[in-house]
Amino acid sequence: MKIWISISFLYLASLMLVSCSQQGVYEAIQNNQCLEKTGKVYCDERQDYETYKRERDEVLTKKK
């Protein structure tokens, strides 16, 4: 029984890490692009991850 709890916990933790890492990569790319364009690490006009993900998912579903 303990092994199933451990496996379930590791599976859920892995899922959380994947979603967090995608957002982290997106934000790092945005920061890098902003730094290259303006010399600042953070730009006010950049798109947040949730908006980007929603628009990306809409485009991908239209292609199917």
Beta strands, then each sheet from edge to edge (+ up, - down):
end
